[in-house]
Amino acid sequence: MRKHIFNAGPCKLSDMALENTAKAVMELGTCGQSILEVSHRSSDFQAIYDETVALFKEVLEIPDNYSVMFMGGGASLQFCMVPYNFLKTKAAYIDSGTWSTKAMAEAELFGEVVEICSSKDRDYVYFPEIPEIPADVDYLHITTNNTIRGTEILKDIDSPVPVIADMSSDICSRPVDVSKYDLIYGGCQKNLGPAGLVFVIIKNEFLDKVVADRKIPTMLKYKTHVKNGSMYNTPPCVNIYTVGQTLKWIKESGGLKEMERRAIAHSDALYAEIERNSMFIPVVDEGSRSRMNIPFIMAPGKEELADAFMAACKKADIVGIKGHRSVGGFRASCYNACTDEDVAALIQVMKDFENSQK
């Protein structure tokens, strides 16, 4: 039986993506090869890659003057690649949680980093208000959704400088004005597919601004991957196939507006129960709450019941709600493939657990 999956990543995938990938693992179409075996240089895989890129552009409404890449290394490698390619003297970063902090640390290896705002003062329980953006920086970096801390910014900001966004955990969960960003990147293991693949969306004009006087290893140059259509080395073929199936599912389900409707419904329902239930309390300020990652803790005086609640979830076939090891508590990650039934099951366990303690 399929469990109710709330993992923060790898994510739950749609039945369609799972079933079609499983079939492709046995045989890709009628080519007599598994997707695990087919050459990335073959016409069979090139067709898959081209379709996946086209679907990504269609679903996200990516303008024509942008390129799309898929490569390995995950978002953590992008923390390094971004400043390696584009930080000439100074870059601005928004510190909104664990991953933005890690991105800043990597950037400091290549130039000056200006932290223009932070929510560290209250342990990242809110998304910091963005002040006037300095005009003398090479770019502004923002993490739009904070997977660990459960905060999210739900608007596209206007900026006098190029904006680079880590959208690992909220990509394709809502419409985005891609034209306001010069580079968007993210790990695919939240809303798009299996772990081991990263997407990069880059404005072609911005690509020409790569630091000219710094020697950059070939594999760490964005131009390498754009020029070679993500095929400079062997890409994670099966991951790209699954992303393509996920994008098909998103399109057939109603696109990003429908994904956003579901995300709002799921997060609103869970937060309503957390605030109603005497056993739990939320940890993120209203107005900053992520639709994707919903953290909560036991109410004061109930801390010793945490293990019992986890056991109740396990008995109900609910997995993945343990909070990140760095912060503890609980976290329900409601990515695109999360269903109404999944959310209802978790809410019912929370209600039953409260009643069992009376």
Residue, then its C-alpha position, 0 to 999 in steps of 0.5 A: m500500500r502506498k504510504h502518506i509521504f511528507n518527505a522534505g526530499p526526495c519528494k513524493l512523486s505522482d503515480m503517473a511519473l512513477e508508473n511511466t518511469a518504472k516502465a521505461v526502466m524495463e524498456l524505453g518505448t520499443c527501443g529494446q533498451s532500458i532508460l538506464e542503459v540508453s545512450h545520452r547521445s542517441s536519438d531516443f534520449q535526445a527526443i526525451y531531453d528536448e521534450t523535457v526542456a520544452l515542457f519546462k519552458e511551457v509550464l513555467e512560461i520561460p521567455d525565449n531569451y532564456s536557456v534551460m540546463f539539467m546537470g548533476g551536483g544538486a543545488s549545493l554545487q550551484f552555491c559555488m558555480v554562481p559566484y565562480n561565474f558571476l561574482k566580480t567584486k561584490a554580491a548581495y545575499i538575503d539570509s533567510g535560513t540554512w541554505s542561504t547561509k551555505a550559499m553565502a559561505e561559498a560566495e565569500l570564497f570569490g569576492e565580497v558578500v553583502e548581507i542586506c537582510s537576515s532573520k537570524d535574530r529570531d532563528y529564521v522564523y520569518f522571512p526578512e523584509i527586503p530593504e533597498i537593494p544596493a545598485d553597486v553589486d554584481y547580483l542579488h541572491i535569494t532563496t525563495n523557500n526555506t525547506i528546513r525553517g518553513t518560510e517562503i516569499l511568495k512574490d517576485i521582487d523588483s531589483p536594479v541588479p540581476v537576481i539569482a534565485d534558489m527555487s529548489s523547494d518551491i519550483c513549479s508550485r506557483p506561477v513565477d515571472v521568470s523575466k524578473y530573474d537572471l538565473i534560477y536554479g534548484g535541486c529537482q528532488k522536491n517538486l520535479g523528480p528524483a535526487g541527483l539532478v539540478f535545473v538551471i534557467i538562465k537569461n542568455e544576456f546574463l550568460d555573457k556577463v561571466v567573469a572574464d578574468r577568472k579561470i573557471p574549470t570547464m565543468l563549472k562554466y555555465k557556458t559549457h552546459v548551454k553550448n553542449g545542451s547539458m551533454y558535455n558529460t553524461p547527464p542523469c538520464v533517468n532523472i531527466y526522464t522522470v522530470g519530463q513525466t512530472l511536467k507532463w503530469i503538472k500540465e495535464s493536471g491544470g498547470l501551475k495555477e492548479m498546483e498553487r491552488r492545491a498548495i494553498a489548500h493543503s497548507d491552510a488545512l494543516y496550519a488550521e489544525i496545528e493552531r486548533n490542536s492543543m498538542f501542537i504549536p506552529v513555529v513560523d510567523e504568519g505572513s512568512r509561512s511556506r506552503m511547501n514545508i510546514p514545521f511544528i512542535m509539541a505545545p509547552g508541557k507536551e514535549e515528552l509526547a513527541d515520540a508517541f506522536m511519531a509512533a501514531c503517525k507510523k501506525a497510520d502509514i505516515v512517513g517523513i514528518k520528523g523535523h530536520r536534524s538541525v532544528g527538531g520537531f516535526r515538518a510536513s512537506c506538501y509538494n505538488a504530488c501531495t494529495d488531499e488524502d495525505v493531508a487528511a490522514l495527517i490531520q486525522v492522526m493529529k486529532d486522534f492523538e489529541n483525543s487520546q491524551k484527554 
